[in-house]
Amino acid sequence: MSQVALVTGAAQGLGEIIAARLLAAGYRVALTDRSEELVRAAADRLGGGAEVLPLKLDVKRKDDFEA
């Protein structure tokens, strides 16, 4: 069974570094950030592919959590 991690603020800085470390450790990683453009760019920098899922998500907005 593969492990999955959710990283908020993953488009840059510490969030992106944490995501990179998790990927290196074998995790599948969902990257979230308020900016869809920036989070997609981060996913590309991290190698993209099936192990990375970029998502636009603002953890302060309840509407972002509802389908």
C-alpha positions as CSV (number, residue, x, y, z in Angstrom):
1,M,0.0,0.0,0.0
2,S,1.4,3.4,-1.0
3,Q,1.3,6.3,1.4
4,V,-0.3,9.6,0.5
5,A,0.5,13.0,1.9
6,L,-1.3,16.3,1.6
7,V,0.9,19.4,1.6
8,T,-0.6,22.9,1.9
9,G,1.2,25.9,0.7
10,A,3.1,23.6,-1.6
11,A,3.6,26.0,-4.6
12,Q,6.9,27.4,-3.2
13,G,9.2,27.7,-0.3
14,L,9.0,25.3,2.7
15,G,5.8,23.6,1.3
16,E,7.5,22.7,-1.9
17,I,10.6,21.4,-0.1
18,I,8.5,19.2,2.2
19,A,6.6,17.9,-0.9
20,A,10.0,17.1,-2.6
21,R,11.2,15.2,0.5
22,L,8.0,13.2,0.7
23,L,8.2,12.2,-2.9
24,A,11.8,11.1,-2.4
25,A,10.6,9.0,0.5
26,G,8.1,7.2,-1.8
27,Y,4.9,9.1,-0.9
28,R,2.2,10.1,-3.4
29,V,1.7,13.8,-2.8
30,A,-1.3,16.1,-3.2
31,L,0.1,19.6,-3.5
32,T,-2.3,22.5,-2.6
33,D,-2.0,26.2,-2.8
34,R,-4.2,29.3,-3.3
35,S,-2.7,29.8,-6.8
36,E,-3.6,27.2,-9.4
37,E,-0.8,28.5,-11.7
38,L,1.9,28.3,-9.0
39,V,0.9,24.9,-7.7
40,R,0.9,23.5,-11.2
41,A,4.4,25.0,-11.8
42,A,5.6,23.4,-8.6
43,A,4.2,20.0,-9.7
44,D,6.1,20.3,-12.9
45,R,9.3,21.2,-11.0
46,L,8.8,18.1,-8.8
47,G,8.5,15.8,-11.8
48,G,4.8,15.7,-12.2
49,G,3.5,12.3,-13.1
50,A,1.0,10.1,-11.3
51,E,2.7,10.6,-7.9
52,V,1.9,14.3,-7.8
53,L,-1.6,15.9,-7.8
54,P,-1.7,19.7,-7.9
55,L,-4.9,21.3,-6.5
56,K,-6.1,24.8,-6.1
57,L,-7.1,25.0,-2.4
58,D,-7.3,27.9,0.1
59,V,-7.5,26.3,3.5
60,K,-9.2,29.4,4.9
61,R,-12.2,29.1,2.4
62,K,-14.8,26.6,3.4
63,D,-16.2,26.7,-0.2
64,D,-12.9,25.2,-1.5
65,F,-13.6,22.1,0.5
66,E,-17.1,21.5,-0.8
67,A,-17.7,19.5,-4.0
